Amino acid sequence: MKKLSARRRHPLAALVVLLLALACTGGLYTAFAPADEAQAGTTAQSLAIDEGKKLYAVGCASCHGTGGQGTTDGPSLVGVGAAAVDFQVGTGRMPAQQPGAQVPKKKVIYSQAEIDQLAAFVASLGAGPTVPTEAQYNPEGADIAKGGELFRTNCAQCHNFTGKGGALTNGKYAPTLEDVDPKHIYEAMQTGPQNMPSFPDTTLTEKNKQDIIAYLDAVNSNDSESPGGLELGGLGPVSEGLFGWIFGLGGLIAVAVWVAARTAKAKKS
């Protein structure tokens, strides 16, 4: 009887076995699931690179070289990063119709999925700036006043005080920033497209970039209002005052000459 009693299982033994089984199952999932997910992510990235390579061969290789090494018609793309591709192709600047001092913004010919594939391929050629997330370029809650200060210090020399754009040398120009996608503004600061210098996080932090985007959204979008009326390209009070002085004074002189002429004519008659 004692031996039988010793062999009798404890009432909680089945529960302990069940918990151990669940723990083992969870442990196995923890051990293997991340590897499976990582492998799936790697596979998807490889497919994106392969598809991007095909698109690149058709639309980009003639200027930038089959391996992105660059030619006399286009610069090297090694190390420019995915952000540069997303900006250039996402704004229609690339593929360029022809080489020149300035490649203008035009209609986008690739879908966003294709742009992502091209960006993945170019990023595989060498490390560079990545495409920013919405959290990085979203201007909500940013400091508009600080953004204006940063913009006037770093950008106004070319883009004008309110981002209206301006002429540079030898046929080049700084484009208008009116209603440009915040993501593309962020990418332009990251990568320094064409004649623009780059502003990495060591120069302008992520918060600084958000502040600048918020400032441009406040002063240079379709929803912006100009309380002073005609803004004359946003050139500032000096140029606008000079305009008013020249044309206002010129108008007064013209009226005075007209009155004097009429008065003299009246006296003669």
Steps between C-alpha positions, in 0.01 A plus 500: 500500500785740576659435160173569319455821693852611414437448131173690500537834309441829667172668389696802365744290298292520182482877532877522542554285191263721300679817609836349410368406156374853442831644616689273264269596213553869576872446523504326166301783345734755649797307368376439148235765414733801493736309273211422267386862504852625437539256213169619352613863531832419333320321219265795442796740498683281249196493275470881521867535407460263204195686370673833557801379302274424204341846516842657536635322192217643289469855636829595666798295382554697178605806704616358834671182375391139530642473850417853613863604461407810299586618150569829325121548484420426863668483842576186698215369714719296733429621853225751416249288690131422464397853604668654195314264267167560673550876462630512144260244353211593730508860376535402134848648468629156409518353247620829350395589148848634430807603700519867592588756762170437677263205480145631550218340691254326269231232489589182687507196271558225758259370763605521864553123506739528206679794663546287813650222288738739325598643839566151634731419210695827523528461878655156442786667308625680809379633834330840494208699648184294541146607414364682808196379688190714541591556864824664385353752254155560650496872599220463755608654829821645356631848587406725204693802633816293545447355152483852355824592673674188370362550149615862480845397622555196278260514205376853423814596309383277215133422558386848605367590847175310452623227267382659176823400327766708332754523220854369535792506257551344155137407441450341842227596745358413839148364441192623677403305812132579474292195591794258472436170680653517851673167438674641193609812690650278770673283238639807323657617826641152556646446155573845352362453148662677204636840613375475858738410786403211724397552862557172688386457859838622619422837337122521531344255743180312427314751718657791308380352172148461638504864612604617151227289338244648741616854413467437126158348552394812692628763257513333161208268439171544319333550839733786599357852516682825422348772723692766308337411170721468192826351627715554186665160527570532870816700441464688826416855620803671340426388145126544543552847647731589211236379256237717668735799511600483133156433357320719755732796448504438125122504497489827694749660260295382202184648652678830575628526142154424364339765723763757407453430131123531526533823700736657243274397218199650677679831549595525132144440392 
